[in-house]
Amino acid sequence: MSLNSKIEWTDATWNLIRGCTKISPGCAHCYAETFAERFRGVPGHPYEQGFDLRLMPEKLGEPLRWAKSKMVFVNSMSDLFHEGVGDDYIEQVCRVMQQASWHTFQVLTKRSERMRAMLQSRLSFAAREPHIWFGVSVENRKHGLPRIEHLRAAPAGLRMLSVEPLLADLGPLDLSGIGWVILGGESGPGARPMEADWVRSIRDQCGAAGVPFFFKQWGGVRKKKAGCELDGRTHDEAPERTRVLPSTVASLQAQGLSRP
């Protein structure tokens, strides 16, 4: 687990799956793949096998040992609903999230149809938890807009959109049932450009719908220089978190639920 994530909208990452496969244009310049493949073949390195899909069951209990409340991004280096991950393992992950209720978990996927189906059935227990937030990635109309509809049809404590990298104008959005929108441009070598009017459109629609809007970055080859200001200001709104009282956490720990 990364206890101090550099991702602006979370506190920590929990990577109990490593590796993924590309399924849409948003995956073209995957930061996780780029990072992992740098270490392919390095003996003993966590990414010795590069970006090949691997389950890490030894990491399942990590959030239960982390006493301080955190925002936790689940699988920043993979996709929980990848077709190579079995239903049993996904349920195990969600059971841990259910127990570790002093954290807020953020789950993002591009496999929105599978997530919808599982939240409507086997994962219904997780869908009822206000501290587990489920979301989808949205990069353009063709691939991203259907994911929003799949998400809206799924029960969830909070539904979130990760509009990153934004590759095109999304046009009018139906934001009913959506609790948070995070937006960012692509960064790194070969980064595809993002136009300011695309960003303004989503910002304004979020404002009209009363949805918290978080603008992460303009991106580009020099993302730090480009910054994250839009029309002279930053936008870092986030939903209210459901917090568990310390006495409740202590009670869970006394019951042994804070142990793997």
CYANA upper distance limits for C-alpha pairs under 8 A (distance plus 0.5 A):
  1 MET  CA     12 ALA  CA      7.67
  1 MET  CA     13 THR  CA      6.23
  1 MET  CA     14 TRP  CA      5.31
  1 MET  CA     15 ASN  CA      6.82
  1 MET  CA     59 LYS  CA      8.40
  1 MET  CA     62 GLU  CA      7.63
  2 SER  CA     12 ALA  CA      5.91
  2 SER  CA     13 THR  CA      5.65
  2 SER  CA     14 TRP  CA      7.23
  3 LEU  CA     11 ASP  CA      7.51
  3 LEU  CA     12 ALA  CA      5.32
  3 LEU  CA     13 THR  CA      7.40
  4 ASN  CA     11 ASP  CA      6.29
  4 ASN  CA     12 ALA  CA      5.79
  4 ASN  CA     13 THR  CA      8.45
  5 SER  CA     10 THR  CA      7.35
  5 SER  CA     11 ASP  CA      5.93
  5 SER  CA     12 ALA  CA      5.21
  5 SER  CA     13 THR  CA      6.76
  6 LYS  CA     11 ASP  CA      8.39
  7 ILE  CA     11 ASP  CA      8.00
  8 GLU  CA    216 LYS  CA      7.30
  9 TRP  CA    214 PHE  CA      8.43
  9 TRP  CA    216 LYS  CA      8.28
 10 THR  CA     71 MET  CA      5.75
 10 THR  CA     72 VAL  CA      6.70
 10 THR  CA     73 PHE  CA      6.84
 11 ASP  CA     70 LYS  CA      6.39
 11 ASP  CA     71 MET  CA      5.51
 11 ASP  CA     72 VAL  CA      6.55
 11 ASP  CA     73 PHE  CA      8.24
 12 ALA  CA     70 LYS  CA      7.34
 12 ALA  CA     71 MET  CA      6.79
 12 ALA  CA     72 VAL  CA      5.34
 12 ALA  CA     73 PHE  CA      6.68
 13 THR  CA     72 VAL  CA      5.89
 13 THR  CA     73 PHE  CA      5.20
 13 THR  CA     74 VAL  CA      6.44
 13 THR  CA     75 ASN  CA      7.32
 13 THR  CA     76 SER  CA      6.86
 14 TRP  CA     62 GLU  CA      8.43
 14 TRP  CA     63 PRO  CA      8.37
 14 TRP  CA     72 VAL  CA      7.14
 14 TRP  CA     73 PHE  CA      6.74
 14 TRP  CA     74 VAL  CA      5.50
 14 TRP  CA     75 ASN  CA      6.19
 14 TRP  CA     76 SER  CA      7.79
 15 ASN  CA     56 MET  CA      8.38
 15 ASN  CA     59 LYS  CA      8.16
 15 ASN  CA     74 VAL  CA      6.81
 15 ASN  CA     75 ASN  CA      4.95
 15 ASN  CA     76 SER  CA      6.91
 15 ASN  CA     77 MET  CA      6.86
 15 ASN  CA     78 SER  CA      8.06
 16 LEU  CA     55 LEU  CA      6.76
 16 LEU  CA     56 MET  CA      5.21
 16 LEU  CA     57 PRO  CA      7.00
 16 LEU  CA     58 GLU  CA      8.36
 16 LEU  CA     59 LYS  CA      5.99
 16 LEU  CA     60 LEU  CA      6.99
 16 LEU  CA     75 ASN  CA      7.03
 17 ILE  CA     53 LEU  CA      7.70
 17 ILE  CA     54 ARG  CA      6.24
 17 ILE  CA     55 LEU  CA      5.12
 17 ILE  CA     56 MET  CA      6.05
 17 ILE  CA     75 ASN  CA      6.79
 17 ILE  CA     77 MET  CA      7.74
 17 ILE  CA     78 SER  CA      6.51
 17 ILE  CA     79 ASP  CA      8.12
 17 ILE  CA     80 LEU  CA      7.79
 18 ARG  CA     51 PHE  CA      7.24
 18 ARG  CA     52 ASP  CA      7.63
 18 ARG  CA     53 LEU  CA      6.02
 18 ARG  CA     54 ARG  CA      5.67
 18 ARG  CA     55 LEU  CA      6.98
 18 ARG  CA     56 MET  CA      7.99
 18 ARG  CA     75 ASN  CA      8.11
 18 ARG  CA     77 MET  CA      6.19
 18 ARG  CA     78 SER  CA      5.97
 19 GLY  CA     32 ALA  CA      8.41
 19 GLY  CA     33 GLU  CA      7.72
 19 GLY  CA     36 ALA  CA      8.45
 19 GLY  CA     50 GLY  CA      8.00
 19 GLY  CA     51 PHE  CA      4.69
 19 GLY  CA     52 ASP  CA      5.34
 19 GLY  CA     53 LEU  CA      4.60
 19 GLY  CA     54 ARG  CA      6.85
 19 GLY  CA     77 MET  CA      6.76
 19 GLY  CA     78 SER  CA      5.73
 20 CYS  CA     33 GLU  CA      8.37
 20 CYS  CA     51 PHE  CA      7.01
 20 CYS  CA     52 ASP  CA      7.19
 20 CYS  CA     53 LEU  CA      6.00
 20 CYS  CA     77 MET  CA      8.21
 20 CYS  CA     78 SER  CA      5.74
 20 CYS  CA     79 ASP  CA      7.18
 20 CYS  CA     82 HIS  CA      7.75
 22 LYS  CA     27 CYS  CA      5.88
 22 LYS  CA     28 ALA  CA      7.66
 23 ILE  CA     27 CYS  CA      7.22
 23 ILE  CA    110 LYS  CA      8.45
 24 SER  CA     28 ALA  CA      7.93
 24 SER  CA    143 HIS  CA      7.45
 25 PRO  CA    139 GLU  CA      8.01
 26 GLY  CA     30 CYS  CA      8.16
 26 GLY  CA    138 VAL  CA      8.38
 26 GLY  CA    139 GLU  CA      6.17
 26 GLY  CA    164 GLU  CA      8.10
 26 GLY  CA    165 PRO  CA      6.73
 26 GLY  CA    167 LEU  CA      8.27
 29 HIS  CA     34 THR  CA      8.17
 29 HIS  CA    190 GLY  CA      8.30
 29 HIS  CA    191 ALA  CA      8.12
 30 CYS  CA     34 THR  CA      6.84
 31 TYR  CA     35 PHE  CA      6.67
 32 ALA  CA     36 ALA  CA      6.58
 32 ALA  CA     51 PHE  CA      8.39
 32 ALA  CA     76 SER  CA      8.00
 32 ALA  CA     77 MET  CA      5.74
 32 ALA  CA     78 SER  CA      8.16
 33 GLU  CA     37 GLU  CA      6.44
 33 GLU  CA     50 GLY  CA      8.19
 33 GLU  CA     51 PHE  CA      6.12
 33 GLU  CA     77 MET  CA      8.28
 34 THR  CA     38 ARG  CA      7.10
 35 PHE  CA     39 PHE  CA      8.10
 36 ALA  CA     40 ARG  CA      7.42
 36 ALA  CA     47 TYR  CA      6.01
 36 ALA  CA     50 GLY  CA      5.41
 36 ALA  CA     51 PHE  CA      5.92
 37 GLU  CA     47 TYR  CA      7.86
 37 GLU  CA     49 GLN  CA      8.46
 37 GLU  CA     50 GLY  CA      4.93
 37 GLU  CA     51 PHE  CA      6.46
 38 ARG  CA     50 GLY  CA      7.77
 39 PHE  CA     45 HIS  CA      7.44
 39 PHE  CA     47 TYR  CA      6.11
 39 PHE  CA     48 GLU  CA      6.14
 39 PHE  CA     49 GLN  CA      8.25
 39 PHE  CA     50 GLY  CA      6.63
 40 ARG  CA     47 TYR  CA      6.56
 40 ARG  CA     48 GLU  CA      5.03
 40 ARG  CA     49 GLN  CA      5.65
 40 ARG  CA     50 GLY  CA      4.75
 40 ARG  CA     51 PHE  CA      8.45
 41 GLY  CA     48 GLU  CA      5.38
 41 GLY  CA     49 GLN  CA      6.84
 41 GLY  CA     50 GLY  CA      7.91
 42 VAL  CA     47 TYR  CA      8.21
 42 VAL  CA     48 GLU  CA      5.55
 43 PRO  CA     48 GLU  CA      6.50
 44 GLY  CA     48 GLU  CA      6.96
 47 TYR  CA     51 PHE  CA      7.57
 53 LEU  CA     84 GLY  CA      8.06
 55 LEU  CA     85 VAL  CA      8.19
 56 MET  CA     60 LEU  CA      7.95
 60 LEU  CA     92 GLN  CA      8.35
 60 LEU  CA     93 VAL  CA      7.10
 60 LEU  CA     96 VAL  CA      7.63
 60 LEU  CA    260 PRO  CA      7.70
 61 GLY  CA     65 ARG  CA      7.39
 61 GLY  CA     96 VAL  CA      7.52
 61 GLY  CA    259 ARG  CA      7.17
 61 GLY  CA    260 PRO  CA      4.74
 62 GLU  CA     66 TRP  CA      7.18
 62 GLU  CA    260 PRO  CA      7.85
 63 PRO  CA     67 ALA  CA      8.49
 63 PRO  CA     96 VAL  CA      8.16
 63 PRO  CA     97 MET  CA      8.29
 63 PRO  CA    100 ALA  CA      6.94
 63 PRO  CA    103 HIS  CA      8.50
 64 LEU  CA     96 VAL  CA      7.87
 64 LEU  CA     99 GLN  CA      8.09
 64 LEU  CA    100 ALA  CA      6.08
 64 LEU  CA    257 LEU  CA      7.69
 64 LEU  CA    258 SER  CA      4.84
 64 LEU  CA    259 ARG  CA      6.12
 64 LEU  CA    260 PRO  CA      7.09
 65 ARG  CA    258 SER  CA      6.26
 65 ARG  CA    259 ARG  CA      6.57
 65 ARG  CA    260 PRO  CA      8.17
 67 ALA  CA    249 VAL  CA      8.50
 68 LYS  CA    102 TRP  CA      8.32
 68 LYS  CA    103 HIS  CA      8.47
 69 SER  CA    102 TRP  CA      5.86
 69 SER  CA    103 HIS  CA      5.34
 69 SER  CA    104 THR  CA      8.19
 70 LYS  CA    102 TRP  CA      8.14
 70 LYS  CA    103 HIS  CA      5.45
 70 LYS  CA    104 THR  CA      6.80
 71 MET  CA    103 HIS  CA      6.48
 71 MET  CA    104 THR  CA      5.31
 71 MET  CA    105 PHE  CA      6.49
 71 MET  CA    106 GLN  CA      7.83
 72 VAL  CA    103 HIS  CA      7.42
 72 VAL  CA    104 THR  CA      6.54
 72 VAL  CA    105 PHE  CA      5.28
 72 VAL  CA    106 GLN  CA      6.48
 73 PHE  CA    105 PHE  CA      6.50
 73 PHE  CA    106 GLN  CA      5.25
 73 PHE  CA    107 VAL  CA      6.84
 74 VAL  CA     80 LEU  CA      8.26
 74 VAL  CA    105 PHE  CA      7.14
 74 VAL  CA    106 GLN  CA      6.37
 74 VAL  CA    107 VAL  CA      5.80
 74 VAL  CA    108 LEU  CA      8.07
 75 ASN  CA     79 ASP  CA      6.56
 75 ASN  CA     80 LEU  CA      7.07
 75 ASN  CA    107 VAL  CA      8.01
 78 SER  CA     82 HIS  CA      8.44
 79 ASP  CA    108 LEU  CA      7.67
 79 ASP  CA    109 THR  CA      6.17
 79 ASP  CA    110 LYS  CA      7.99
 79 ASP  CA    111 ARG  CA      8.40
 80 LEU  CA     85 VAL  CA      7.63
 80 LEU  CA     90 ILE  CA      7.26
 80 LEU  CA    107 VAL  CA      8.14
 80 LEU  CA    108 LEU  CA      8.38
 80 LEU  CA    109 THR  CA      7.45
 81 PHE  CA     85 VAL  CA      7.13
 81 PHE  CA     90 ILE  CA      7.93
 81 PHE  CA    109 THR  CA      7.10
 81 PHE  CA    111 ARG  CA      6.42
 81 PHE  CA    112 SER  CA      8.49
 81 PHE  CA    114 ARG  CA      7.04
 81 PHE  CA    115 MET  CA      6.80
 82 HIS  CA    111 ARG  CA      7.13
 85 VAL  CA     89 TYR  CA      7.29
 85 VAL  CA     90 ILE  CA      7.56
 86 GLY  CA     90 ILE  CA      6.97
 87 ASP  CA     91 GLU  CA      6.69
 88 ASP  CA     92 GLN  CA      6.78
 89 TYR  CA     93 VAL  CA      6.83
 90 ILE  CA     94 CYS  CA      6.84
 91 GLU  CA     95 ARG  CA      6.59
 91 GLU  CA    122 ARG  CA      8.03
 91 GLU  CA    123 LEU  CA      7.11
 92 GLN  CA     96 VAL  CA      6.94
 93 VAL  CA     97 MET  CA      6.95
 94 CYS  CA     98 GLN  CA      6.59
 94 CYS  CA    123 LEU  CA      7.93
 94 CYS  CA    126 ALA  CA      6.69
 95 ARG  CA     99 GLN  CA      6.83
 95 ARG  CA    126 ALA  CA      7.94
 96 VAL  CA    100 ALA  CA      6.61
 97 MET  CA    101 SER  CA      7.18
 97 MET  CA    105 PHE  CA      7.46
 97 MET  CA    126 ALA  CA      8.40
 97 MET  CA    132 ILE  CA      7.63
 98 GLN  CA    126 ALA  CA      6.83
 98 GLN  CA    129 GLU  CA      7.48
 98 GLN  CA    132 ILE  CA      8.17
 99 GLN  CA    257 LEU  CA      7.19
 99 GLN  CA    258 SER  CA      8.24
100 ALA  CA    257 LEU  CA      8.50
100 ALA  CA    258 SER  CA      7.64
101 SER  CA    131 HIS  CA      6.93
101 SER  CA    243 ARG  CA      8.45
101 SER  CA    244 VAL  CA      7.18
102 TRP  CA    131 HIS  CA      8.46
102 TRP  CA    243 ARG  CA      6.59
102 TRP  CA    244 VAL  CA      5.55
102 TRP  CA    245 LEU  CA      8.35
102 TRP  CA    249 VAL  CA      7.14
103 HIS  CA    131 HIS  CA      7.39
103 HIS  CA    243 ARG  CA      8.13
104 THR  CA    131 HIS  CA      5.20
104 THR  CA    132 ILE  CA      6.41
104 THR  CA    133 TRP  CA      7.92
104 THR  CA    241 ARG  CA      7.53
104 THR  CA    242 THR  CA      8.05
105 PHE  CA    131 HIS  CA      6.78
105 PHE  CA    132 ILE  CA      5.30
105 PHE  CA    133 TRP  CA      6.40
106 GLN  CA    132 ILE  CA      6.81
106 GLN  CA    133 TRP  CA      5.40
106 GLN  CA    134 PHE  CA      6.59
106 GLN  CA    135 GLY  CA      8.01
107 VAL  CA    132 ILE  CA      8.15
107 VAL  CA    133 TRP  CA      6.64
107 VAL  CA    134 PHE  CA      5.36
107 VAL  CA    135 GLY  CA      6.50
108 LEU  CA    134 PHE  CA      6.60
108 LEU  CA    135 GLY  CA      5.17
108 LEU  CA    136 VAL  CA      5.60
108 LEU  CA    137 SER  CA      7.13
108 LEU  CA    162 SER  CA      8.08
109 THR  CA    115 MET  CA      8.26
109 THR  CA    135 GLY  CA      6.99
109 THR  CA    136 VAL  CA      5.40
109 THR  CA    137 SER  CA      6.64
110 LYS  CA    136 VAL  CA      6.30
110 LYS  CA    137 SER  CA      6.13
110 LYS  CA    147 ARG  CA      7.82
111 ARG  CA    115 MET  CA      7.02
112 SER  CA    116 ARG  CA      6.54
112 SER  CA    136 VAL  CA      7.06
112 SER  CA    147 ARG  CA      6.01
112 SER  CA    150 HIS  CA      6.41
112 SER  CA    151 LEU  CA      7.08
113 GLU  CA    117 ALA  CA      6.75
113 GLU  CA    147 ARG  CA      8.01
113 GLU  CA    150 HIS  CA      6.50
114 ARG  CA    118 MET  CA      6.67
115 MET  CA    119 LEU  CA      6.54
115 MET  CA    151 LEU  CA      8.50
115 MET  CA    154 ALA  CA      8.28
116 ARG  CA    120 GLN  CA      6.70
116 ARG  CA    150 HIS  CA      6.55
116 ARG  CA    151 LEU  CA      6.85
116 ARG  CA    153 ALA  CA      7.34
116 ARG  CA    154 ALA  CA      5.32
116 ARG  CA    155 PRO  CA      8.35
117 ALA  CA    121 SER  CA      6.95
117 ALA  CA    154 ALA  CA      8.06
118 MET  CA    122 ARG  CA      5.82
118 MET  CA    123 LEU  CA      5.86
118 MET  CA    124 SER  CA      7.90
119 LEU  CA    123 LEU  CA      5.07
119 LEU  CA    124 SER  CA      5.50
119 LEU  CA    126 ALA  CA      7.87
119 LEU  CA    127 ALA  CA      6.36
119 LEU  CA    154 ALA  CA      6.62
119 LEU  CA    155 PRO  CA      6.80
119 LEU  CA    156 ALA  CA      8.10
120 GLN  CA    124 SER  CA      6.16
120 GLN  CA    154 ALA  CA      6.80
120 GLN  CA    155 PRO  CA      7.15
123 LEU  CA    127 ALA  CA      6.93
124 SER  CA    128 ARG  CA      7.03
124 SER  CA    155 PRO  CA      8.14
125 PHE  CA    129 GLU  CA      7.63
126 ALA  CA    132 ILE  CA      7.45
126 ALA  CA    156 ALA  CA      8.18
127 ALA  CA    132 ILE  CA      7.92
127 ALA  CA    155 PRO  CA      5.95
127 ALA  CA    156 ALA  CA      4.82
127 ALA  CA    157 GLY  CA      6.38
128 ARG  CA    155 PRO  CA      7.83
128 ARG  CA    156 ALA  CA      6.69
128 ARG  CA    157 GLY  CA      6.27
129 GLU  CA    156 ALA  CA      7.88
129 GLU  CA    157 GLY  CA      5.85
130 PRO  CA    156 ALA  CA      8.13
130 PRO  CA    157 GLY  CA      4.58
130 PRO  CA    158 LEU  CA      7.14
130 PRO  CA    242 THR  CA      6.97
131 HIS  CA    157 GLY  CA      7.14
131 HIS  CA    241 ARG  CA      7.55
131 HIS  CA    242 THR  CA      6.32
131 HIS  CA    243 ARG  CA      8.35
132 ILE  CA    156 ALA  CA      8.10
132 ILE  CA    157 GLY  CA      6.48
132 ILE  CA    158 LEU  CA      7.63
133 TRP  CA    156 ALA  CA      7.18
133 TRP  CA    157 GLY  CA      6.27
133 TRP  CA    158 LEU  CA      5.26
133 TRP  CA    159 ARG  CA      6.46
133 TRP  CA    160 MET  CA      7.48
134 PHE  CA    156 ALA  CA      6.86
134 PHE  CA    157 GLY  CA      8.08
134 PHE  CA    158 LEU  CA      6.83
134 PHE  CA    159 ARG  CA      5.74
134 PHE  CA    160 MET  CA      6.69
135 GLY  CA    151 LEU  CA      7.32
135 GLY  CA    159 ARG  CA      5.84
135 GLY  CA    160 MET  CA      4.85
135 GLY  CA    161 LEU  CA      5.87
135 GLY  CA    162 SER  CA      7.59
136 VAL  CA    147 ARG  CA      6.83
136 VAL  CA    148 ILE  CA      7.33
136 VAL  CA    151 LEU  CA      7.46
136 VAL  CA    160 MET  CA      7.27
136 VAL  CA    161 LEU  CA      5.84
136 VAL  CA    162 SER  CA      6.63
137 SER  CA    144 GLY  CA      7.14
137 SER  CA    147 ARG  CA      8.05
137 SER  CA    161 LEU  CA      6.57
137 SER  CA    162 SER  CA      5.24
137 SER  CA    163 VAL  CA      6.35
137 SER  CA    164 GLU  CA      7.29
138 VAL  CA    143 HIS  CA      7.58
138 VAL  CA    144 GLY  CA      4.50
138 VAL  CA    145 LEU  CA      7.39
138 VAL  CA    147 ARG  CA      7.78
138 VAL  CA    148 ILE  CA      8.25
138 VAL  CA    161 LEU  CA      7.35
138 VAL  CA    162 SER  CA      6.56
138 VAL  CA    163 VAL  CA      5.15
138 VAL  CA    164 GLU  CA      6.96
138 VAL  CA    165 PRO  CA      8.21
138 VAL  CA    166 LEU  CA      7.73
139 GLU  CA    143 HIS  CA      7.58
139 GLU  CA    144 GLY  CA      6.02
139 GLU  CA    163 VAL  CA      6.30
139 GLU  CA    164 GLU  CA      6.41
139 GLU  CA    165 PRO  CA      6.09
139 GLU  CA    166 LEU  CA      5.18
139 GLU  CA    167 LEU  CA      5.98
139 GLU  CA    168 ALA  CA      7.59
140 ASN  CA    144 GLY  CA      5.73
140 ASN  CA    145 LEU  CA      7.69
140 ASN  CA    166 LEU  CA      7.14
140 ASN  CA    167 LEU  CA      6.30
140 ASN  CA    168 ALA  CA      5.83
140 ASN  CA    169 ASP  CA      7.54
140 ASN  CA    170 LEU  CA      6.50
141 ARG  CA    145 LEU  CA      5.60
141 ARG  CA    146 PRO  CA      8.39
141 ARG  CA    168 ALA  CA      8.04
141 ARG  CA    169 ASP  CA      8.23
141 ARG  CA    170 LEU  CA      5.99
142 LYS  CA    146 PRO  CA      7.79
143 HIS  CA    147 ARG  CA      7.43
144 GLY  CA    148 ILE  CA      7.09
145 LEU  CA    149 GLU  CA      7.18
145 LEU  CA    170 LEU  CA      8.48
146 PRO  CA    150 HIS  CA      6.84
147 ARG  CA    151 LEU  CA      6.62
148 ILE  CA    152 ARG  CA      6.61
148 ILE  CA    161 LEU  CA      8.16
149 GLU  CA    153 ALA  CA      6.80
150 HIS  CA    154 ALA  CA      7.02
151 LEU  CA    159 ARG  CA      7.53
152 ARG  CA    159 ARG  CA      8.02
152 ARG  CA    176 SER  CA      8.45
152 ARG  CA    177 GLY  CA      6.78
152 ARG  CA    178 ILE  CA      7.87
158 LEU  CA    178 ILE  CA      7.75
158 LEU  CA    179 GLY  CA      6.26
159 ARG  CA    177 GLY  CA      7.47
159 ARG  CA    178 ILE  CA      5.56
159 ARG  CA    179 GLY  CA      5.82
159 ARG  CA    180 TRP  CA      7.33
160 MET  CA    178 ILE  CA      6.40
160 MET  CA    179 GLY  CA      6.15
160 MET  CA    180 TRP  CA      5.18
160 MET  CA    181 VAL  CA      6.34
160 MET  CA    182 ILE  CA      8.30
161 LEU  CA    178 ILE  CA      8.06
161 LEU  CA    180 TRP  CA      6.79
161 LEU  CA    181 VAL  CA      5.31
161 LEU  CA    182 ILE  CA      6.63
162 SER  CA    181 VAL  CA      6.69
162 SER  CA    182 ILE  CA      5.42
162 SER  CA    183 LEU  CA      6.57
163 VAL  CA    181 VAL  CA      7.60
163 VAL  CA    182 ILE  CA      6.36
163 VAL  CA    183 LEU  CA      5.04
163 VAL  CA    184 GLY  CA      6.91
164 GLU  CA    182 ILE  CA      8.10
164 GLU  CA    183 LEU  CA      6.01
164 GLU  CA    184 GLY  CA      5.32
164 GLU  CA    185 GLY  CA      6.48
164 GLU  CA    186 GLU  CA      7.39
165 PRO  CA    183 LEU  CA      8.04
165 PRO  CA    184 GLY  CA      6.18
165 PRO  CA    185 GLY  CA      5.29
165 PRO  CA    186 GLU  CA      5.26
166 LEU  CA    183 LEU  CA      7.66
166 LEU  CA    184 GLY  CA      6.86
166 LEU  CA    185 GLY  CA      6.08
166 LEU  CA    186 GLU  CA      7.71
166 LEU  CA    194 MET  CA      6.94
167 LEU  CA    185 GLY  CA      8.25
167 LEU  CA    192 ARG  CA      7.56
167 LEU  CA    193 PRO  CA      7.75
167 LEU  CA    194 MET  CA      6.67
168 ALA  CA    194 MET  CA      7.77
168 ALA  CA    198 TRP  CA      7.55
169 ASP  CA    198 TRP  CA      5.48
170 LEU  CA    198 TRP  CA      7.69
170 LEU  CA    202 ILE  CA      8.48
171 GLY  CA    201 SER  CA      8.10
172 PRO  CA    205 GLN  CA      8.36
173 LEU  CA    202 ILE  CA      8.47
173 LEU  CA    205 GLN  CA      7.89
175 LEU  CA    206 CYS  CA      7.98
175 LEU  CA    209 ALA  CA      7.27
175 LEU  CA    211 VAL  CA      8.22
176 SER  CA    209 ALA  CA      8.14
178 ILE  CA    211 VAL  CA      7.56
179 GLY  CA    211 VAL  CA      6.33
179 GLY  CA    212 PRO  CA      7.41
179 GLY  CA    239 PRO  CA      7.39
180 TRP  CA    211 VAL  CA      6.29
180 TRP  CA    212 PRO  CA      5.62
180 TRP  CA    213 PHE  CA      6.81
180 TRP  CA    214 PHE  CA      8.41
180 TRP  CA    238 ALA  CA      7.18
180 TRP  CA    239 PRO  CA      7.03
181 VAL  CA    206 CYS  CA      8.13
181 VAL  CA    211 VAL  CA      7.59
181 VAL  CA    212 PRO  CA      6.84
181 VAL  CA    213 PHE  CA      5.58
181 VAL  CA    214 PHE  CA      6.74
182 ILE  CA    213 PHE  CA      6.57
182 ILE  CA    214 PHE  CA      5.18
182 ILE  CA    215 PHE  CA      6.48
182 ILE  CA    216 LYS  CA      7.35
183 LEU  CA    199 VAL  CA      8.23
183 LEU  CA    213 PHE  CA      8.31
183 LEU  CA    214 PHE  CA      6.76
183 LEU  CA    215 PHE  CA      5.50
183 LEU  CA    216 LYS  CA      6.35
183 LEU  CA    217 GLN  CA      8.02
184 GLY  CA    215 PHE  CA      6.58
184 GLY  CA    216 LYS  CA      5.53
184 GLY  CA    217 GLN  CA      5.36
184 GLY  CA    218 TRP  CA      6.50
184 GLY  CA    219 GLY  CA      7.41
185 GLY  CA    192 ARG  CA      8.46
185 GLY  CA    193 PRO  CA      7.79
185 GLY  CA    194 MET  CA      6.40
185 GLY  CA    216 LYS  CA      8.50
185 GLY  CA    217 GLN  CA      6.42
185 GLY  CA    218 TRP  CA      5.31
185 GLY  CA    219 GLY  CA      5.09
185 GLY  CA    220 GLY  CA      7.63
186 GLU  CA    191 ALA  CA      5.80
186 GLU  CA    192 ARG  CA      6.65
186 GLU  CA    193 PRO  CA      7.82
186 GLU  CA    194 MET  CA      8.26
186 GLU  CA    218 TRP  CA      7.92
186 GLU  CA    219 GLY  CA      5.47
186 GLU  CA    220 GLY  CA      6.56
187 SER  CA    191 ALA  CA      5.64
187 SER  CA    192 ARG  CA      8.38
187 SER  CA    218 TRP  CA      8.49
187 SER  CA    219 GLY  CA      4.80
187 SER  CA    220 GLY  CA      4.91
187 SER  CA    221 VAL  CA      6.11
187 SER  CA    222 ARG  CA      7.92
187 SER  CA    223 LYS  CA      6.60
188 GLY  CA    219 GLY  CA      8.07
188 GLY  CA    220 GLY  CA      6.55
188 GLY  CA    221 VAL  CA      5.11
188 GLY  CA    222 ARG  CA      7.75
188 GLY  CA    223 LYS  CA      8.14
189 PRO  CA    220 GLY  CA      8.30
189 PRO  CA    221 VAL  CA      6.08
190 GLY  CA    221 VAL  CA      7.85
191 ALA  CA    219 GLY  CA      8.04
191 ALA  CA    220 GLY  CA      5.87
191 ALA  CA    221 VAL  CA      6.83
192 ARG  CA    220 GLY  CA      7.78
193 PRO  CA    220 GLY  CA      7.46
194 MET  CA    198 TRP  CA      7.87
194 MET  CA    218 TRP  CA      7.77
195 GLU  CA    199 VAL  CA      7.45
196 ALA  CA    200 ARG  CA      6.71
197 ASP  CA    201 SER  CA      6.53
198 TRP  CA    202 ILE  CA      7.17
199 VAL  CA    203 ARG  CA      6.65
200 ARG  CA    204 ASP  CA      6.48
201 SER  CA    205 GLN  CA      6.68
202 ILE  CA    206 CYS  CA      6.59
203 ARG  CA    207 GLY  CA      6.75
203 ARG  CA    213 PHE  CA      6.99
204 ASP  CA    208 ALA  CA      6.71
205 GLN  CA    209 ALA  CA      6.64
206 CYS  CA    210 GLY  CA      6.35
206 CYS  CA    211 VAL  CA      5.31
206 CYS  CA    212 PRO  CA      7.19
206 CYS  CA    213 PHE  CA      6.83
207 GLY  CA    211 VAL  CA      6.73
207 GLY  CA    212 PRO  CA      8.07
207 GLY  CA    213 PHE  CA      8.24
212 PRO  CA    237 GLU  CA      5.52
212 PRO  CA    238 ALA  CA      5.90
212 PRO  CA    239 PRO  CA      6.80
213 PHE  CA    235 HIS  CA      7.00
213 PHE  CA    236 ASP  CA      7.05
213 PHE  CA    237 GLU  CA      5.70
213 PHE  CA    238 ALA  CA      7.36
214 PHE  CA    235 HIS  CA      5.75
214 PHE  CA    236 ASP  CA      4.87
214 PHE  CA    237 GLU  CA      5.73
214 PHE  CA    238 ALA  CA      7.29
215 PHE  CA    228 CYS  CA      7.04
215 PHE  CA    229 GLU  CA      8.47
215 PHE  CA    234 THR  CA      7.59
215 PHE  CA    235 HIS  CA      5.81
215 PHE  CA    236 ASP  CA      6.73
216 LYS  CA    228 CYS  CA      6.44
216 LYS  CA    236 ASP  CA      8.24
217 GLN  CA    223 LYS  CA      7.56
217 GLN  CA    226 ALA  CA      8.06
217 GLN  CA    227 GLY  CA      6.36
217 GLN  CA    228 CYS  CA      4.83
217 GLN  CA    229 GLU  CA      8.27
218 TRP  CA    223 LYS  CA      7.09
218 TRP  CA    226 ALA  CA      6.42
218 TRP  CA    227 GLY  CA      6.73
218 TRP  CA    228 CYS  CA      6.30
219 GLY  CA    223 LYS  CA      4.89
219 GLY  CA    224 LYS  CA      8.30
219 GLY  CA    226 ALA  CA      7.07
219 GLY  CA    227 GLY  CA      8.09
220 GLY  CA    226 ALA  CA      7.79
222 ARG  CA    226 ALA  CA      6.90
223 LYS  CA    227 GLY  CA      6.61
228 CYS  CA    234 THR  CA      6.74
229 GLU  CA    233 ARG  CA      5.43
229 GLU  CA    234 THR  CA      5.13
229 GLU  CA    235 HIS  CA      7.99
230 LEU  CA    234 THR  CA      6.62
230 LEU  CA    235 HIS  CA      8.11
244 VAL  CA    248 THR  CA      6.80
244 VAL  CA    249 VAL  CA      7.33
245 LEU  CA    249 VAL  CA      7.12
246 PRO  CA    250 ALA  CA      6.68
247 SER  CA    251 SER  CA      6.66
248 THR  CA    252 LEU  CA      6.78
249 VAL  CA    253 GLN  CA      6.71
250 ALA  CA    254 ALA  CA      6.60
251 SER  CA    255 GLN  CA      6.84
252 LEU  CA    256 GLY  CA      6.97
252 LEU  CA    257 LEU  CA      5.83
252 LEU  CA    258 SER  CA      6.84
253 GLN  CA    257 LEU  CA      6.01
253 GLN  CA    258 SER  CA      5.29
253 GLN  CA    259 ARG  CA      8.01
